Amino acid sequence: MNNKVILVSSDTLGNGEKELGEGILETFFTLLKQREDLPTAIFFMNSGVFTLTEQSLISVHIKELEAKGVEILACKTCVDYYDIENQLIAGKISSMATFIDLAAKHEVITIS
């Protein structure tokens, strides 16, 4: 995962039942945080920004990744759209320009 950026564009992984998708996404982050080779950054956009709030069980894993040095970024447009800036408990608000810069330097893995 070194030199990779993960793009999270949804608060679930895959299409289908929301509860199943949330569980699969939580499993992804649980396993990811256990790896020695962590991604450079994780960029959250669209409904993916909800995983950075206290209401999401996934936020616990994301906070652990952040503590391990993974840059956690939330799309400002998305955070503003959903009006959740005051609910974020992990990461920092960033811009699409930052994501484009990261994508120019690193391989992007999209989780949706």
N, CA, C and O of each residue as an XYZ file, in Angstrom:
448
protein
N       0.812     -1.204      0.000
C       0.000      0.000      0.000
C       0.855      1.268      0.000
O       0.334      2.366     -0.192
N       2.153      1.122      0.213
C       3.019      2.296      0.186
C       2.857      3.031     -1.134
O       2.672      2.410     -2.181
N       2.926      4.342     -1.081
C       2.811      5.191     -2.271
C       1.468      5.067     -2.977
O       1.371      5.284     -4.185
N       0.443      4.719     -2.226
C      -0.905      4.645     -2.799
C      -1.816      5.603     -2.042
O      -1.599      5.903     -0.868
N      -2.831      6.069     -2.739
C      -3.865      6.899     -2.150
C      -5.179      6.155     -2.326
O      -5.475      5.656     -3.412
N      -5.954      6.081     -1.278
C      -7.259      5.434     -1.351
C      -8.316      6.521     -1.463
O      -8.327      7.473     -0.682
N      -9.200      6.373     -2.434
C     -10.329      7.283     -2.634
C     -11.589      6.568     -2.165
O     -11.958      5.528     -2.709
N     -12.243      7.126     -1.159
C     -13.471      6.546     -0.605
C     -14.619      7.460     -1.019
O     -14.711      8.601     -0.564
N     -15.491      6.950     -1.883
C     -16.558      7.795     -2.422
C     -17.944      7.437     -1.883
O     -18.951      7.959     -2.362
N     -17.995      6.553     -0.893
C     -19.283      6.143     -0.348
C     -19.098      5.706      1.104
O     -17.989      5.380      1.527
N     -20.184      5.702      1.851
C     -20.123      5.215      3.231
C     -20.402      3.719      3.302
O     -20.552      3.160      4.389
N     -20.473      3.071      2.138
C     -20.600      1.612      2.054
C     -19.618      1.117      0.996
O     -19.091      1.898      0.204
N     -19.387     -0.178      0.999
C     -18.542     -0.779     -0.026
C     -19.407     -1.715     -0.852
O     -19.973     -2.675     -0.330
N     -19.505     -1.432     -2.138
C     -20.334     -2.234     -3.033
C     -21.761     -1.745     -3.080
O     -22.167     -0.871     -2.313
N     -22.509     -2.321     -3.987
C     -23.918     -1.983     -4.147
C     -24.767     -3.064     -3.491
O     -24.353     -4.220     -3.404
N     -25.933     -2.692     -3.038
C     -26.814     -3.656     -2.395
C     -27.287     -3.124     -1.059
O     -27.495     -1.923     -0.888
N     -27.453     -4.029     -0.124
C     -27.965     -3.663      1.197
C     -26.973     -2.753      1.930
O     -25.786     -3.063      2.032
N     -27.480     -1.635      2.432
C     -26.632     -0.639      3.109
C     -25.895     -1.257      4.298
O     -24.699     -1.025      4.473
N     -26.590     -2.028      5.100
C     -25.982     -2.626      6.288
C     -24.817     -3.553      5.914
O     -23.779     -3.546      6.576
N     -24.991     -4.331      4.876
C     -23.924     -5.211      4.410
C     -22.736     -4.391      3.906
O     -21.588     -4.694      4.231
N     -23.010     -3.364      3.121
C     -21.953     -2.511      2.586
C     -21.161     -1.805      3.671
O     -19.946     -1.648      3.551
N     -21.845     -1.373      4.742
C     -21.152     -0.740      5.862
C     -20.242     -1.748      6.562
O     -19.119     -1.422      6.948
N     -20.734     -2.966      6.720
C     -19.942     -4.014      7.357
C     -18.707     -4.375      6.547
O     -17.629     -4.582      7.106
N     -18.865     -4.450      5.241
C     -17.727     -4.770      4.373
C     -16.689     -3.642      4.415
O     -15.487     -3.905      4.447
N     -17.153     -2.389      4.414
C     -16.225     -1.260      4.483
C     -15.496     -1.247      5.827
O     -14.305     -0.939      5.882
N     -16.193     -1.573      6.895
C     -15.546     -1.633      8.203
C     -14.480     -2.730      8.225
O     -13.399     -2.534      8.780
N     -14.778     -3.872      7.629
C     -13.794     -4.949      7.545
C     -12.571     -4.500      6.763
O     -11.443     -4.797      7.156
N     -12.780     -3.788      5.660
C     -11.671     -3.270      4.863
C     -10.737     -2.421      5.722
O      -9.523     -2.625      5.715
N     -11.305     -1.469      6.462
C     -10.467     -0.575      7.263
C      -9.863     -1.288      8.476
O      -8.760     -0.946      8.900
N     -10.561     -2.261      9.032
C     -10.003     -3.055     10.128
C      -8.749     -3.789      9.670
O      -7.742     -3.803     10.378
N      -8.808     -4.393      8.498
C      -7.656     -5.122      7.965
C      -6.562     -4.167      7.497
O      -5.376     -4.451      7.666
N      -6.953     -3.044      6.915
C      -5.969     -2.080      6.424
C      -5.100     -1.551      7.562
O      -3.881     -1.461      7.417
N      -5.712     -1.203      8.685
C      -4.957     -0.604      9.795
C      -3.963     -1.588     10.417
O      -3.043     -1.177     11.124
N      -4.145     -2.882     10.156
C      -3.252     -3.900     10.699
C      -2.000     -4.109      9.844
O      -1.064     -4.786     10.269
N      -1.984     -3.542      8.665
C      -0.853     -3.715      7.746
C       0.321     -2.822      8.163
O       0.146     -1.776      8.788
N       1.499     -3.268      7.799
C       2.686     -2.461      8.043
C       2.853     -1.417      6.942
O       3.328     -0.310      7.195
N       2.465     -1.773      5.730
C       2.596     -0.860      4.587
C       1.273     -0.132      4.377
O       0.375     -0.627      3.696
N       1.173      1.024      4.960
C      -0.064      1.804      4.914
C      -0.053      2.764      3.733
O       1.013      3.114      3.225
N      -1.237      3.192      3.293
C      -1.292      4.161      2.194
C      -0.760      5.521      2.638
O      -0.689      5.821      3.830
N      -0.394      6.327      1.662
C       0.072      7.687      1.932
C      -1.067      8.544      2.469
O      -0.896      9.308      3.418
N      -2.240      8.399      1.837
C      -3.393      9.215      2.217
C      -4.676      8.476      1.874
O      -4.693      7.560      1.052
N      -5.759      8.906      2.534
C      -7.104      8.440      2.193
C      -7.945      9.697      2.014
O      -8.033     10.535      2.912
N      -8.563      9.817      0.835
C      -9.378     10.982      0.506
C     -10.839     10.544      0.475
O     -11.194      9.610     -0.244
N     -11.682     11.214      1.250
C     -13.100     10.876      1.360
C     -13.920     11.925      0.632
O     -13.754     13.125      0.851
N     -14.808     11.457     -0.238
C     -15.686     12.372     -0.963
C     -17.093     11.804     -1.018
O     -17.332     10.667     -0.614
N     -18.018     12.604     -1.522
C     -19.428     12.255     -1.590
C     -19.869     11.711     -0.229
O     -19.462     12.258      0.795
N     -20.688     10.653     -0.182
C     -21.170     10.158      1.112
C     -20.068      9.480      1.919
O     -20.289      9.124      3.076
N     -18.894      9.296      1.337
C     -17.766      8.750      2.081
C     -17.369      9.622      3.261
O     -16.793      9.121      4.227
N     -17.665     10.919      3.204
C     -17.306     11.818      4.307
C     -18.043     11.458      5.596
O     -17.590     11.809      6.685
N     -19.176     10.759      5.482
C     -19.914     10.354      6.681
C     -19.122      9.372      7.532
O     -19.372      9.262      8.732
N     -18.169      8.656      6.935
C     -17.364      7.709      7.708
C     -16.398      8.419      8.650
O     -15.772      7.778      9.493
N     -16.273      9.727      8.514
C     -15.399     10.515      9.383
C     -16.151     11.122     10.560
O     -15.594     11.929     11.304
N     -17.407     10.741     10.732
C     -18.221     11.278     11.820
C     -18.392     10.228     12.914
O     -18.180      9.035     12.693
N     -18.774     10.691     14.082
C     -18.970      9.799     15.225
C     -20.074      8.776     14.976
O     -20.065      7.705     15.583
N     -21.018      9.082     14.102
C     -22.120      8.164     13.819
C     -21.655      6.907     13.092
O     -22.387      5.918     13.043
N     -20.477      6.931     12.539
C     -19.955      5.797     11.768
C     -19.000      4.975     12.624
O     -18.069      5.517     13.219
N     -19.231      3.671     12.683
C     -18.315      2.775     13.395
C     -16.943      2.761     12.732
O     -15.939      2.458     13.377
N     -16.904      3.083     11.471
C     -15.662      3.074     10.700
C     -14.708      4.164     11.169
O     -13.493      4.028     11.023
N     -15.244      5.245     11.730
C     -14.405      6.370     12.145
C     -13.341      5.955     13.156
O     -12.265      6.552     13.189
N     -13.613      4.953     13.975
C     -12.638      4.463     14.959
C     -11.385      3.956     14.232
O     -10.261      4.257     14.635
N     -11.589      3.194     13.173
C     -10.468      2.640     12.413
C      -9.716      3.749     11.667
O      -8.490      3.720     11.560
N     -10.459      4.702     11.168
C      -9.837      5.804     10.431
C      -8.982      6.655     11.376
O      -7.901      7.104     10.997
N      -9.461      6.876     12.598
C      -8.674      7.622     13.579
C      -7.375      6.885     13.895
O      -6.337      7.519     14.083
N      -7.421      5.566     13.954
C      -6.215      4.775     14.208
C      -5.228      4.897     13.046
O      -4.020      5.005     13.256
N      -5.753      4.879     11.824
C      -4.886      5.063     10.656
C      -4.240      6.451     10.680
O      -3.059      6.605     10.368
N      -5.021      7.437     11.048
C      -4.504      8.806     11.140
C      -3.393      8.874     12.190
O      -2.374      9.529     11.972
N      -3.584      8.199     13.330
C      -2.569      8.186     14.382
C      -1.287      7.497     13.922
O      -0.208      7.774     14.445
N      -1.406      6.605     12.951
C      -0.243      5.901     12.401
C       0.432      6.687     11.281
O       1.394      6.209     10.680
N      -0.067      7.891     10.999
C       0.580      8.758     10.026
C      -0.056      8.816      8.653
O       0.470      9.480      7.761
N      -1.178      8.135      8.461
C      -1.878      8.212      7.178
C      -2.627      9.550      7.127
O      -3.352      9.899      8.058
N      -2.442     10.284      6.039
C      -3.134     11.564      5.885
C      -4.601     11.281      5.547
O      -4.897     10.606      4.561
N      -5.502     11.794      6.360
C      -6.940     11.597      6.183
C      -7.533     12.928      5.733
O      -7.438     13.933      6.438
N      -8.149     12.920      4.542
C      -8.641     14.157      3.930
C     -10.112     14.044      3.561
O     -10.547     13.030      3.014
N     -10.863     15.073      3.857
C     -12.290     15.137      3.527
C     -12.531     16.221      2.488
O     -12.046     17.344      2.632
N     -13.268     15.893      1.456
C     -13.613     16.840      0.397
C     -14.452     17.984      0.972
O     -15.534     17.757      1.513
N     -13.949     19.204      0.851
C     -14.650     20.373      1.395
C     -16.028     20.558      0.775
O     -16.990     20.853      1.485
N     -16.135     20.388     -0.530
C     -17.430     20.546     -1.197
C     -18.455     19.572     -0.625
O     -19.612     19.931     -0.408
N     -18.021     18.341     -0.383
C     -18.920     17.302      0.135
C     -19.308     17.577      1.587
O     -20.475     17.451      1.958
N     -18.328     17.952      2.401
C     -18.596     18.277      3.803
C     -19.577     19.443      3.881
O     -20.507     19.422      4.687
N     -19.371     20.456      3.048
C     -20.282     21.608      3.024
C     -21.670     21.197      2.541
O     -22.676     21.640      3.094
N     -21.725     20.364      1.524
C     -23.014     19.931      0.966
C     -23.855     19.218      2.028
O     -25.049     19.481      2.170
N     -23.218     18.320      2.764
C     -23.929     17.556      3.800
C     -23.992     18.303      5.129
O     -24.639     17.839      6.068
N     -23.323     19.462      5.220
C     -23.315     20.295      6.419
C     -22.888     19.497      7.654
O     -23.591     19.468      8.664
N     -21.716     18.847      7.553
C     -21.252     17.997      8.655
C     -19.894     18.423      9.212
O     -19.257     17.652      9.930
N     -19.449     19.618      8.900
C     -18.124     20.053      9.348
C     -17.951     19.895     10.859
O     -16.896     19.456     11.317
N     -18.962     20.246     11.625
C     -18.881     20.170     13.082
C     -18.998     18.749     13.612
O     -18.817     18.518     14.807
N     -19.298     17.792     12.736
C     -19.439     16.397     13.151
C     -18.199     15.561     12.864
O     -18.123     14.412     13.301
N     -17.231     16.106     12.144
C     -16.038     15.343     11.795
C     -15.189     15.089     13.035
O     -14.915     16.006     13.810
N     -14.772     13.828     13.218
C     -13.920     13.491     14.362
C     -12.563     12.955     13.903
O     -11.707     12.635     14.727
N     -12.375     12.861     12.612
C     -11.094     12.414     12.058
C     -10.816     13.202     10.791
O     -11.731     13.692     10.129
N      -9.547     13.314     10.469
C      -9.148     13.949      9.221
C      -9.219     15.457      9.250
O      -9.547     16.087     10.255
N      -8.890     16.006      8.084
C      -8.981     17.453      7.916
C      -9.655     17.737      6.580
O      -9.608     16.926      5.655
N     -10.274     18.887      6.503
C     -10.970     19.283      5.291
C      -9.939     19.676      4.242
O      -8.969     20.375      4.534
N     -10.162     19.222      3.035
C      -9.219     19.449      1.959
C      -9.970     19.770      0.675
O     -11.196     19.885      0.667
N      -9.220     19.911     -0.399
C      -9.835     20.301     -1.665
C      -9.614     19.239     -2.735
O      -8.771     18.354     -2.591
N     -10.372     19.345     -3.784
C     -10.193     18.451     -4.920
C      -8.834     18.684     -5.562
O      -8.239     17.757     -6.112
N      -8.342     19.912     -5.497
C      -7.008     20.208     -6.038
C      -5.943     19.389     -5.307
O      -4.993     18.911     -5.927
N      -6.099     19.229     -4.001
C      -5.162     18.410     -3.230
C      -5.224     16.961     -3.686
O      -4.195     16.300     -3.832
N      -6.448     16.471     -3.911
C      -6.581     15.093     -4.389
C      -5.918     14.927     -5.750
O      -5.237     13.931     -5.991
N      -6.110     15.884     -6.628
C      -5.501     15.809     -7.964
C      -3.974     15.781     -7.841
O      -3.304     15.035     -8.555
N      -3.432     16.590     -6.942
C      -1.982     16.574     -6.716
C      -1.523     15.206     -6.204
O      -0.504     14.682     -6.653
N      -2.271     14.637     -5.270
C      -1.931     13.309     -4.759
C      -2.020     12.254     -5.855
O      -1.162     11.378     -5.960
N      -3.066     12.350     -6.667
C      -3.269     11.376     -7.751
C      -2.171     11.467     -8.804
O      -1.854     10.476     -9.463
N      -1.594     12.644     -8.960
C      -0.504     12.815     -9.922
C       0.784     12.156     -9.436
O       1.645     11.790    -10.236
N       0.905     12.009     -8.124
C       2.137     11.457     -7.541
C       2.014     10.000     -7.123
O       3.026      9.308     -7.012
N       0.788      9.518     -6.885
C       0.588      8.190     -6.316
C      -0.499      7.416     -7.089
O      -1.384      8.006     -7.709
N      -0.403      6.108     -7.031
C      -1.467      5.265     -7.588
C      -2.713      5.432     -6.714
O      -2.605      5.494     -5.490
N      -3.885      5.506     -7.332
C      -5.136      5.684     -6.627
C      -5.928      4.381     -6.635
O      -6.130      3.774     -7.687
N      -6.370      3.964     -5.470
C      -7.267      2.825     -5.333
C      -8.616      3.378     -4.926
O      -8.721      4.046     -3.897
N      -9.662      3.114     -5.716
C     -10.990      3.657     -5.421
C     -11.840      2.618     -4.717
O     -11.967      1.479     -5.166
N     -12.419      3.038     -3.601
C     -13.345      2.213     -2.827
C     -14.713      2.847     -2.970
O     -14.926      3.985     -2.554
N     -15.641      2.109     -3.560
C     -16.995      2.675     -3.718
C     -18.052      1.606     -3.589
O     -19.242      1.899     -3.694
